[in-house]
Amino acid sequence: MTAPIKRISLQSEIIKYIQSYIEEHGLKEGDRLPSQGEFIEMMQVSRTALREAFKTLEADKIVEVKNGKGIYVGAGEKKKQSVEALLGFTVEKEKLLEVLEARRAMENELIHMIIRTATEGELDELGESLDALLRKIDAGEQDTVEDKAFHARIYKMCHNEVFYKLLLLLSEYTDKFWQFPLDMKEPFKKSMPYHGELYYALRERNEKKAQRINNKLLDCIYEDIAKQLRKE
């Protein structure tokens, strides 16, 4: 049986405990987990700390909390196991800045690949994605979907399926943290002007310029995340 947590202040320790419990007991999607009260007794943690951990796990679909019925293993558990096998860790907010640094390194190589492999048709399609994003920005509307589509199209242009899926994986996991638990409802507005600059640098097939602009874009994201983490 998993031993009680010695340090109860870190949300990540509680998350790992619950995930270990699921794995050690061979639980599958739809299986019922112990109640919050039982987990509190097992781990010797506060109800507030446990509740926050469950919110993170629920956002990632690792667990499903059904009011009045209990806590169940969610549909994301199977996916989580494959992700952990690939990356070797579960993304938590303490790891978020490290994930962004990994993304920076991968995207610098991504740009090198795109300059060599992207077709003119793909660049045209990226321009269409940029136009859709800019329309939302100009209208003052929520642009999350268009922003994600813009970056996903860039990732696809590397013509390397493994690299593409790795970048999507990092993006998918970090995206979950913008609104919860970091409560960032309109993040990264400072990065928006760089999207157009990045597109035109790629269009020019200017590798160093594109990498420089992309690093500025990521700097804005990094600064926003670091600022938010310091508030906690």
C-alpha positions as CSV (number, residue, x, y, z in Angstrom):
1,M,0.0,0.0,0.0
2,T,1.3,3.5,-0.8
3,A,2.6,5.2,2.3
4,P,1.2,8.6,3.5
5,I,2.8,11.7,2.0
6,K,5.4,13.2,4.2
7,R,5.3,16.7,2.6
8,I,1.7,17.8,2.0
9,S,2.3,21.2,0.5
10,L,3.0,20.1,-3.1
11,Q,0.0,19.4,-5.3
12,S,2.2,17.3,-7.5
13,E,2.9,14.8,-4.7
14,I,-0.8,14.3,-4.2
15,I,-1.4,13.9,-7.9
16,K,1.3,11.3,-8.1
17,Y,-0.1,9.4,-5.1
18,I,-3.5,9.2,-6.7
19,Q,-2.0,8.1,-10.0
20,S,0.1,5.5,-8.2
21,Y,-3.0,4.2,-6.5
22,I,-4.8,3.7,-9.8
23,E,-1.8,1.9,-11.3
24,E,-1.1,-0.3,-8.2
25,H,-4.7,-1.4,-8.0
26,G,-5.0,-2.0,-11.7
27,L,-8.0,0.3,-12.0
28,K,-9.5,1.0,-15.5
29,E,-11.8,3.6,-16.9
30,G,-15.1,3.7,-15.0
31,D,-13.7,2.0,-11.8
32,R,-14.6,3.7,-8.6
33,L,-11.9,5.3,-6.5
34,P,-11.9,5.8,-2.7
35,S,-13.8,8.8,-1.4
36,Q,-12.1,12.1,-0.7
37,G,-12.4,11.4,3.0
38,E,-10.6,8.0,2.5
39,F,-7.8,9.6,0.5
40,I,-7.4,12.3,3.2
41,E,-7.0,9.6,5.8
42,M,-4.5,7.6,3.6
43,M,-2.4,10.6,2.6
44,Q,-2.8,12.8,5.7
45,V,-3.4,15.9,3.6
46,S,-5.9,18.8,3.9
47,R,-9.2,18.7,2.1
48,T,-8.3,21.9,0.3
49,A,-5.0,20.4,-1.1
50,L,-6.8,17.2,-2.1
51,R,-9.6,19.1,-3.8
52,E,-7.1,21.2,-5.9
53,A,-5.3,18.0,-6.9
54,F,-8.6,16.4,-8.0
55,K,-9.4,19.5,-10.1
56,T,-6.2,19.1,-12.0
57,L,-6.7,15.4,-12.5
58,E,-10.3,16.0,-13.6
59,A,-9.2,18.7,-16.1
60,D,-6.8,16.1,-17.6
61,K,-9.6,13.5,-17.6
62,I,-7.6,11.1,-15.3
63,V,-10.5,11.1,-12.9
64,E,-14.2,11.9,-13.2
65,V,-16.0,13.3,-10.2
66,K,-19.7,12.6,-10.2
67,N,-21.6,14.6,-7.6
68,G,-23.4,12.5,-5.1
69,K,-22.0,9.3,-6.7
70,G,-18.3,9.3,-6.1
71,I,-14.9,9.5,-7.9
72,Y,-14.2,7.3,-10.9
73,V,-11.2,6.6,-13.2
74,G,-11.6,8.8,-16.3
75,A,-11.1,8.2,-20.0
76,G,-7.8,10.0,-19.9
77,E,-6.1,7.4,-17.7
78,K,-5.2,5.1,-20.7
79,K,-3.9,8.1,-22.6
80,K,-1.9,9.3,-19.6
81,Q,-0.1,6.0,-19.3
82,S,1.0,6.2,-22.9
83,V,2.1,9.9,-22.5
84,E,4.1,9.1,-19.4
85,A,5.8,6.2,-21.2
86,L,6.8,8.5,-23.9
87,L,7.9,11.6,-21.9
88,G,8.7,10.0,-18.6
89,F,6.7,12.4,-16.5
90,T,3.3,13.9,-15.9
91,V,3.0,17.6,-16.6
92,E,2.2,19.6,-13.5
93,K,2.3,23.3,-13.0
94,E,5.7,23.0,-11.3
95,K,7.0,21.5,-14.6
96,L,5.4,24.0,-16.8
97,L,8.4,26.3,-17.4
98,E,10.5,23.2,-18.1
99,V,8.0,22.2,-20.7
100,L,8.1,25.6,-22.3
101,E,11.9,25.4,-22.5
102,A,11.6,22.0,-24.2
103,R,9.1,23.5,-26.6
104,R,11.6,26.3,-27.4
105,A,14.4,23.9,-28.2
106,M,12.1,21.8,-30.4
107,E,10.6,24.7,-32.2
108,N,14.0,26.1,-33.1
109,E,14.7,22.7,-34.8
110,L,11.2,22.8,-36.2
111,I,11.8,26.1,-38.0
112,H,15.0,24.6,-39.5
113,M,13.0,21.7,-40.9
114,I,10.2,23.9,-42.2
115,I,12.5,26.2,-44.1
116,R,13.7,23.1,-46.0
117,T,10.4,21.2,-46.4
118,A,7.4,23.5,-46.4
119,T,5.6,23.8,-49.7
120,E,4.2,27.1,-51.1
121,G,0.7,25.6,-50.7
122,E,1.3,25.0,-47.0
123,L,2.6,28.5,-46.5
124,D,-0.6,29.8,-48.2
125,E,-2.7,27.8,-45.8
126,L,-0.7,29.1,-42.9
127,G,-1.4,32.6,-44.1
128,E,-5.1,31.7,-44.1
129,S,-4.8,30.6,-40.5
130,L,-3.1,33.9,-39.6
131,D,-5.9,35.8,-41.2
132,A,-8.5,34.0,-39.2
133,L,-6.5,34.7,-36.0
134,L,-6.1,38.4,-36.8
135,R,-9.8,38.8,-37.5
136,K,-10.6,37.5,-34.0
137,I,-8.0,39.7,-32.5
138,D,-9.2,42.8,-34.3
139,A,-12.8,42.0,-33.3
140,G,-11.7,41.6,-29.6
141,E,-13.1,38.1,-29.6
142,Q,-11.7,34.9,-28.0
143,D,-8.9,33.7,-30.3
144,T,-7.9,30.4,-28.5
145,V,-9.1,28.1,-31.3
146,E,-7.5,30.1,-34.1
147,D,-4.2,30.5,-32.2
148,K,-4.0,26.7,-31.6
149,A,-4.8,26.1,-35.3
150,F,-2.1,28.5,-36.4
151,H,0.6,26.7,-34.3
152,A,-0.7,23.2,-35.2
153,R,-0.4,24.1,-38.9
154,I,3.2,25.2,-38.4
155,Y,4.0,22.0,-36.6
156,K,2.5,20.0,-39.5
157,M,4.8,21.7,-42.0
158,C,7.9,19.9,-40.7
159,H,6.8,16.8,-42.6
160,N,7.9,14.6,-39.7
161,E,5.0,12.8,-38.1
162,V,6.9,11.9,-34.9
163,F,8.1,15.5,-34.4
164,Y,4.7,16.8,-35.2
165,K,3.0,14.6,-32.6
166,L,5.5,15.4,-29.9
167,L,4.9,19.1,-30.4
168,L,1.1,18.6,-30.3
169,L,1.5,16.5,-27.1
170,L,3.4,19.3,-25.4
171,S,0.9,21.9,-26.6
172,E,-2.0,19.8,-25.5
173,Y,-0.7,19.3,-22.0
174,T,0.4,22.9,-21.4
175,D,-2.8,24.3,-22.8
176,K,-4.7,22.7,-20.0
177,F,-2.9,25.0,-17.5
178,W,-3.7,28.3,-19.1
179,Q,-7.2,28.5,-17.5
180,F,-6.8,25.9,-14.7
181,P,-5.1,25.9,-12.3
182,L,-3.3,29.1,-13.4
183,D,-6.6,30.9,-14.1
184,M,-5.3,32.7,-17.2
185,K,-8.4,33.6,-19.1
186,E,-6.8,35.8,-21.7
187,P,-3.1,34.9,-21.7
188,F,-0.2,35.9,-23.9
189,K,-1.7,39.0,-25.5
190,K,1.8,40.4,-25.8
191,S,2.8,37.5,-28.0
192,M,0.1,38.1,-30.6
193,P,2.0,40.7,-32.8
194,Y,4.8,38.1,-33.3
195,H,2.5,35.7,-35.1
196,G,2.4,37.8,-38.2
197,E,6.1,38.4,-38.1
198,L,6.8,34.7,-37.8
199,Y,4.6,34.0,-40.7
200,Y,6.4,36.4,-43.0
201,A,9.8,35.2,-41.9
202,L,8.8,31.6,-42.8
203,R,7.4,32.9,-46.1
204,E,10.8,34.5,-46.8
205,R,12.4,31.2,-45.7
206,N,14.7,33.2,-43.5
207,E,15.6,30.6,-40.8
208,K,17.5,32.9,-38.4
209,K,14.9,35.6,-38.5
210,A,12.1,33.1,-37.9
211,Q,13.9,31.5,-35.0
212,R,14.6,35.0,-33.5
213,I,10.9,36.0,-33.8
214,N,9.6,32.7,-32.4
215,N,11.9,33.0,-29.4
216,K,10.4,36.5,-28.7
217,L,7.0,35.0,-29.0
218,L,7.9,32.2,-26.5
219,D,9.6,34.8,-24.2
220,C,6.2,36.5,-23.8
221,I,4.5,33.2,-22.9
222,Y,7.3,32.3,-20.5
223,E,7.1,35.7,-18.8
224,D,3.3,35.5,-18.4
225,I,3.5,32.0,-16.9
226,A,6.4,32.9,-14.5
227,K,4.5,36.0,-13.3
228,Q,1.4,33.9,-12.6
229,L,3.4,31.2,-10.8
230,R,5.0,33.9,-8.6
231,K,1.5,35.0,-7.5
232,E,0.8,31.7,-5.9
